[in-house]
Amino acid sequence: MNWLNSLFSNKKTEEEHRWPMALPNVRIVSIHIEKTAGTTFYEDLKKIYGVQKVVRVDTHQHDRLAVNRDFSFSARRLQDAEILHGHIKKDQLQRYFELPQDVSWITWIREPGERVLSSYNYLSAILKEMVDPQKNPDLLKKLKRNFGEYLYRPEARDQMAESLEGFRLNEFSFIGLTHRYSEDMQLLANKFQWPEVPLLSPKNVSPKEKIDLSPEEKSLLRQVNPRDYRLYEEVLKLREINK
């Protein structure tokens, strides 16, 4: 029957759907910021609500909507969702979906310097896997930027603030901190009355590669991420107020 299902698939591309699409069952929208434990949170959400109720929606790094990383998808899959999670901005969510007024918004953030270092280590590790240093001893050195050079790349600059563009912080029902993942998941469980399930520790964490930053690099890190540092400090203050 699988070949019949694929032959008569009800999946359509983005261009074949009518937007915005009403999603009356959605209870939570989780905005995934890169390198902030979002992948772990996504997996935990599937454990809590069930795989069929959690749908990943992404638009970052391309101009098309991907549903569960697929560019062709059924409307039914979206309309059955209780949870949306992914790399998607507020204006894009409003373009594609009509969401309930009482939907809860959740995101996770991280100390900005740690997030940038984690991203750098992650990309460096991928590069090492792709390039054989035995066969190409000079290529890796040529391709790999040092940390100071990496700071000038778009993904190293104010990515948390960019991801949350259009939101006011008080719109979020919860903003978690990556370094407090386990404790914050317990707070979320109490808030949303989640059942007790075995939760994960943050994964997709880059290999620990010690980088001794120069005073200039530390200064540049703050200089190129002013919005992220301001956002992080504002979230810490809000959490302190709401204790």
C-alpha positions in Angstrom: 0.0 0.0 0.0 2.9 2.3 0.5 3.5 2.7 -3.2 -0.2 3.5 -3.7 0.0 6.2 -1.0 2.9 7.8 -2.7 1.2 7.6 -6.1 -1.9 9.3 -4.8 -0.3 11.6 -2.2 -2.3 14.5 -0.8 0.9 16.5 -0.2 1.2 19.8 -1.9 3.9 22.5 -2.2 3.6 25.8 -0.4 2.4 27.4 -3.6 -0.5 25.0 -3.8 -1.9 25.8 -0.4 -4.1 28.7 0.6 -2.6 31.1 3.2 -3.0 31.9 5.9 -4.1 28.5 7.1 -6.3 28.3 10.2 -4.7 26.1 12.9 -7.3 26.1 15.7 -5.7 23.2 17.7 -2.3 24.8 18.3 -1.6 25.4 22.0 2.1 26.2 21.9 4.4 27.8 19.4 8.1 27.3 20.2 10.6 29.6 18.5 13.9 27.7 17.9 17.0 29.9 18.1 20.1 28.1 16.9 22.4 26.6 19.5 20.1 27.2 22.5 18.9 23.6 23.2 16.0 24.0 20.8 16.6 20.6 19.2 16.4 18.9 22.7 13.2 20.8 23.5 11.7 19.7 20.2 12.4 16.0 21.1 11.0 16.5 24.6 7.9 18.1 23.2 7.3 15.0 21.0 7.7 12.8 24.1 5.1 14.9 26.0 2.5 15.5 23.3 3.2 12.6 20.9 4.9 12.8 17.5 1.7 13.4 15.6 0.8 16.5 17.6 4.2 18.3 17.3 5.0 19.8 13.9 8.2 21.4 12.9 7.9 24.5 10.7 11.0 26.3 9.3 11.7 29.2 7.0 15.2 30.3 8.0 18.0 30.2 5.4 15.5 29.9 2.6 12.3 31.6 1.4 10.0 28.6 1.6 8.0 26.9 4.3 9.3 23.5 5.3 7.0 21.3 7.4 8.9 18.5 9.2 11.8 19.4 6.9 9.7 18.7 3.8 8.8 21.3 1.2 5.7 19.3 0.2 3.2 18.6 2.9 -0.5 18.0 3.7 -2.7 20.6 5.2 -4.2 17.9 7.5 -0.8 17.4 9.1 -0.6 21.0 10.1 -4.3 21.3 11.1 -3.9 18.4 13.5 -0.9 20.1 15.3 -1.1 21.1 18.9 2.5 22.3 18.9 4.5 24.2 16.3 8.3 24.4 16.7 11.0 25.7 14.5 13.2 28.4 13.0 10.5 30.8 12.0 9.9 34.5 12.7 6.8 36.1 13.9 5.9 37.9 10.6 6.3 34.6 8.8 4.0 32.8 11.3 1.4 35.5 10.7 1.8 35.2 7.0 1.2 31.4 7.0 -1.1 30.7 9.9 -4.1 31.9 11.8 -3.4 30.9 15.4 -5.7 30.9 18.4 -5.6 34.1 20.5 -4.6 32.2 23.6 -1.6 30.4 22.1 1.4 30.2 24.4 4.8 31.4 23.0 8.0 29.7 24.3 11.6 30.2 23.4 15.1 29.4 24.8 18.0 31.8 24.9 21.7 31.5 25.9 24.5 33.8 27.1 25.4 35.4 23.8 29.1 34.7 23.9 28.5 31.0 24.7 26.0 30.7 21.8 28.5 32.2 19.3 31.3 30.0 20.6 29.0 26.9 20.4 28.1 27.8 16.8 31.7 28.3 15.8 32.8 24.9 17.4 29.9 23.1 15.7 30.8 24.4 12.3 34.5 23.7 12.9 33.7 20.1 13.8 31.6 19.6 10.6 34.4 21.1 8.5 37.0 18.7 10.1 34.7 15.7 9.2 34.3 16.9 5.6 38.0 17.6 5.0 40.6 14.8 5.3 43.6 16.5 6.9 45.9 13.6 5.7 44.9 14.1 2.0 44.5 17.9 2.2 46.9 19.1 4.9 46.6 22.8 3.8 42.9 22.9 2.8 41.5 22.8 6.3 43.7 25.6 7.4 42.6 27.7 4.4 38.9 27.0 4.8 38.7 27.3 8.6 38.3 30.9 9.8 39.7 31.9 13.1 37.2 33.0 15.7 37.9 36.7 15.1 37.1 36.3 11.5 34.0 34.2 12.2 32.5 37.1 14.3 32.0 39.0 11.1 29.7 36.3 9.7 25.9 36.9 9.8 25.2 33.8 12.0 27.6 35.2 14.7 25.8 38.5 15.0 22.7 39.2 17.1 21.0 36.0 16.0 18.8 35.7 19.1 17.4 39.2 18.6 16.9 38.6 14.9 15.0 35.4 15.6 12.7 37.2 18.1 12.1 40.2 15.9 8.6 41.6 16.2 8.0 40.0 19.6 7.7 41.8 22.9 9.3 39.8 25.7 6.0 39.9 27.7 4.3 38.1 24.9 6.1 34.9 25.8 4.6 32.6 28.3 8.1 31.3 29.1 11.7 32.1 28.1 14.0 29.3 29.2 17.8 29.5 29.7 19.9 26.9 28.0 22.2 26.5 31.0 19.2 25.9 33.3 17.5 23.4 30.9 16.6 20.7 33.5 15.3 23.2 36.1 13.4 25.2 33.5 11.7 22.1 32.1 10.4 21.4 35.5 9.0 24.9 35.7 7.3 24.3 32.3 6.0 21.0 33.4 4.3 22.6 36.4 3.0 25.5 34.3 1.4 23.3 31.6 0.7 20.4 33.8 2.8 18.0 31.8 3.0 14.3 32.8 6.2 13.0 34.2 8.3 11.7 31.2 12.0 11.0 31.0 13.4 14.2 29.5 16.7 14.7 27.6 19.8 16.6 28.5 20.6 19.3 25.9 22.0 17.7 22.8 23.4 18.9 19.5 26.0 20.5 21.8 29.3 21.3 20.1 32.5 19.5 21.1 34.3 21.3 23.9 37.2 23.0 22.1 38.9 25.5 24.4 39.5 28.8 22.7 41.6 31.4 24.5 40.0 34.7 23.4 42.1 37.7 23.3 40.9 40.9 24.9 40.2 42.3 21.4 38.1 39.3 20.5 36.1 39.5 23.7 35.5 43.2 23.1 34.5 42.4 19.4 32.1 39.7 20.6 30.1 42.3 22.6 30.5 44.9 19.9 28.9 42.8 17.1 26.2 41.4 19.4 24.8 44.4 21.2 21.1 43.4 20.7 21.7 39.9 21.9 23.5 41.0 25.1 20.7 43.6 25.8 18.1 40.9 25.2 19.8 38.4 27.5 20.1 41.0 30.3 16.5 42.0 29.9 15.4 38.3 30.2 17.5 37.8 33.3 15.8 40.9 34.9 12.3 39.7 33.9 13.0 36.3 35.4 14.2 37.9 38.6 11.0 40.0 38.8 8.7 37.1 38.1 10.3 34.7 40.7 
